[in-house]
Amino acid sequence: MRGSASSWIAACAAAEAIGMTAAATAARVGDGLDSRWAALGLVVAGGLVEGTALGLAQSSVLAARLPGLRRRAYVVATVLIAGVGWAAASAPGVLSTDDGGDEPARALMVLGGAAIGLVMGPVLGGAQALALRGAAAAPRRWVLANTLAWPPVMVVIFAGATAPDASWSTLLVALTGAVTGVVAGTVLGVLTAAWLPQPVQRQPAQPPAQ
């Protein structure tokens, strides 16, 4: 069923799989560059791919539920905020070094992912809620939904982004990114599905007074 919880979860999982594969591949390609800034630029590009994929996938499902949804505004908000958040999640894999003693640092990075999620969740939810205004009933609930969902999602993303080391092949890194994306997207979809916006109930037009 279009606009159902199952289609929402599938859309989130597919979008995050695309985004994380792009970000992970960009990170591995960046490892071969001399400039860390250029490498980070590739990561940001991967993050923007994720934001675009997520915005398009989510807005497609929401449009089936909310005929009045401003899809362009929803996608732009998601690209700017989720894309940057995804880039931040992938950046540690580009900027970290493999010295054999970085496990504590990785643990801190994963905790940092939760902290980023605590910030990004309400910001993203708020920006998306603006696009829902006029089409969805109680759009502010979407802020709470994203606030609750994004900390665990970012933990998954950070764990996946910091898992590969220099010995991993590009293909294995990309596959790990895809799996991480599916898991992260499924978590996002499941945690927000119960909060999917409902359409505004329009009052029937009153007949003119006689």
N, C-alpha and C positions, 0 to 999 in steps of 0.2 A: 504493500500500500504506500502510495506517494505521501511523503510528509510524516510517515510513521516513525516510531522510536527505532525500529530495526533499520530503516533506511538512513536515519540520522547516524546511528552508530557505524554503519558500513561506510557512509560518506566521510566521517571523521577519520576512520581507520585508513581508508584509501588515500585521503589527502595527506595525512601525516606520514604514510609510507612513501609517497612521492617526495614530500618535503625532506624527510630525514635521509632518504637515498641521495637526493641532490646535495644536501649539506655535508653528508659524510664523504661523498665523492669529492666535493669541492675541498674539504679539509685534507684529504689524501693527496690531491693534486697540489694543494698549497704546500705540502711538506717538501715538495721538490723545488720550490722557489727559494731564491736567496733572500728575498725581502719578506719579512713577516707582515709588513703592511699589505703587500700584494696578496699574501695568503689570507689575511683577515678579510680583505676585500672579496675574495672568493667565497668565504664563509658567509659574509653578509648577503652576497648574491644568492647563495643557497637558502638562506633564511627568507629572502624575499620570494623565492620559488615556493617555499612552504606556506608563507602567508597568503600568496595568491591561490594556491591549491585549496587551502582551508577555507578561504573566503568564498571561492566559487562553489565548493562542494556544500558548505553549510547553507549558503544563500539559495542554492538550488532546492534543497529540502525545505527550507523555511518558506520559499516562495509558493510551494504547493500547499502550505498551511495558511499563509498570510498573503492573500492576493495584493494587498496594498504595500508590501515590503519594498523599501527603496534599496534594491539590490546593489546598485553601484556604490552607495554610501556604505553599505555593510561590507562590501569587498574591500574598499579603500581602507576602512578602519582596521580590518583584519590584517591586511598587508602591512600597514604601518606599525601595528603593535605586536601582533603575533609573529610577524616576520623578523622584527628586531629581537624579540624574545628568543626565537629559535636560533638566530645568529649568536646570541649570547650563550646559549646552551652548547653550541658547536664549537665556539671559540676556544674553550680549554683544550680540546683535542688538537687544535692547531698550534697553540702557544705553549703547551706543556712540553717537557723534555722527558725522554725515557732513560732515567739513570738507575733504574732498578729499585729505587727507594721512594717511589712517589705514591704508594698506596694511601698513606695518611692524607696526602694532598688531594687525591681523588675522592676520598671520603668527604673532605671538606667541600670539594666542588659539588658533590651530590647534595650536601646540605645547602650549599649556595643555590642550587637549583630550586629547592623548596622555597627559599627566600625570594628568588626572582618570581616564582609562581604566585607568592602572596602579594606581590606588587602588581605583576602583570595581569592577574585574574580580574581584579576589580576595574583596572584601567581598560582592559579589553572589553569586559562586560559592559562598562559604562559607554564606551564608544559605540559598541554594537547596539546597545539599547537605544541610542539616539536614532539609529536607522530603523528601529522597530516602532518608534513612536507613530501613532496614527494607524498602524496596522495591527499591533498586538495589544492585548489587554495586559495591564500591569507590567510594562516592559522593565521596570526596576528589579523585578524578580530575576531577570537575566544577569544582573550584576552579581547577585548573591550566588547564582549557579556557577558562574565563572570563578568567583572568589574561592569557592569550595573545591572546584575541579582542578584548577591549574597547578597548585603546589604538588600533588602527586604526579601529575602529568610531567612537570618539569624535572622531578626526581628521575622518572624513567628516561627522559631525554638526556639528562646529564650522565646517567649511568651508561647509556649506550654510547654517548659521544666520547667518553673517556676510556672506554673498554679497549679499543684497538691500540696496538703499539706498532713500532716501525717494522716489525717482521711480518705484519699482515699484508696480504696482497690487496690490490685495489678492489678486486672482485669481492673478496671476503669482507672488506670494509663496507662496500656498497650493500652487500647482503645483510650485514649486521645492522646497517642503517635502516634498511627496509623492515627488518623484523622489529627493531626498536620503534620505528614509526607506527607499525601495526599495533603494537602493544600500547604505545602512548595514545594513539588515536582511539583505540577501543576504550581505554580508561576515560578519556575525555568524553566520548560519546555516551558511555554508560552513566557517568556521573552527572551529565547535563540532560539526559533524555527525559527524566521526570520533570524537568523544568522547562521543557519546550514551550515557547509562547503560544498562547491561544489567540485566535483572531478576535478583533473587536466586534462586539455584537451591535450591529447597526439597528437603530430604532426605525420601525416602519414609518414611512411618511404619513402624516396625518392628512385626511381629506380636507379640502378647504371648507370653511364654515359656510353654511347656507344663509 
